[in-house]
Amino acid sequence: MGRTHAEDGGRRLIGELLIVAGSIILAFVVWWFHIRRHALLDARIQNADPSLLTGPGVRTESAIQAPEGSVVLPYTVVSPETTVSQNRSDQM
């Protein structure tokens, strides 16, 4: 006994549905872990987690401790001598 044309079509439909469902589930899992990783990173930054500077999988280009609203000027050297002389001229 051979399979009928309808049986082959049904099996093909089931296979296609499984592929679509698997793809959707895979996309959701990847999206979920991506969102979760960013949420955990935000929490670690707010808690000033020191392992952010040395932990594996986290690339740190620079670490700056400054008050909120500060502006970072790249390639600008600040030394105690220039800061002191600038403060003295501001006070005069």
C-alpha positions in Angstrom: 0.0 0.0 0.0 1.3 3.4 -1.0 0.6 6.7 0.5 -2.0 8.9 -1.0 -1.3 12.4 -2.2 -3.3 13.8 0.7 -1.2 12.0 3.2 2.0 13.5 1.7 0.5 17.0 1.7 -0.5 16.6 5.4 2.9 15.5 6.5 4.5 18.3 4.5 2.2 20.9 6.2 3.1 19.5 9.6 6.8 19.7 8.8 6.4 23.3 7.6 4.4 24.3 10.7 7.1 22.7 12.9 9.8 24.7 11.1 7.9 28.0 11.4 7.1 27.3 15.1 10.7 26.4 15.9 12.0 29.6 14.1 9.6 31.8 16.1 10.6 30.1 19.4 14.3 30.5 18.5 13.8 34.2 17.7 11.9 34.8 20.9 14.6 33.1 23.0 17.4 35.1 21.4 15.4 38.3 21.9 14.6 37.5 25.5 18.2 36.9 26.4 19.3 40.1 24.6 16.7 42.2 26.6 17.6 40.4 29.8 21.4 41.0 29.3 20.8 44.7 28.8 18.5 44.9 31.9 21.2 43.2 34.0 23.9 45.5 32.6 21.8 48.5 33.5 21.3 47.2 37.1 25.0 46.5 37.4 25.9 50.0 36.3 23.4 51.6 38.7 24.8 49.5 41.6 28.4 50.4 40.6 29.4 46.8 40.3 33.2 46.7 40.3 33.3 43.5 38.3 32.2 45.5 35.2 35.8 46.7 34.9 37.3 43.2 35.0 34.5 40.7 34.2 34.8 38.5 31.1 32.6 39.4 28.2 32.4 43.1 29.0 34.6 45.4 27.0 35.5 48.6 28.9 37.1 51.5 26.9 37.3 53.9 29.8 36.1 54.4 33.3 35.2 57.9 34.4 34.0 59.0 37.8 32.3 62.4 37.5 29.2 64.1 38.7 26.0 63.6 36.7 25.8 66.1 33.8 29.6 66.3 33.4 31.1 66.5 29.9 33.9 64.2 28.9 36.4 65.9 26.5 38.5 63.2 24.8 42.2 63.8 24.5 42.1 66.6 27.1 44.8 66.4 29.8 43.8 67.8 33.2 46.6 68.2 35.7 46.5 69.7 39.2 48.6 72.6 38.0 46.2 73.7 35.4 43.2 73.2 37.6 44.7 75.2 40.5 45.8 78.1 38.3 42.4 78.2 36.6 40.6 78.3 39.9 42.8 81.2 41.2 42.1 83.3 38.1 38.3 82.6 38.5 38.4 83.8 42.1 40.1 87.1 41.2 
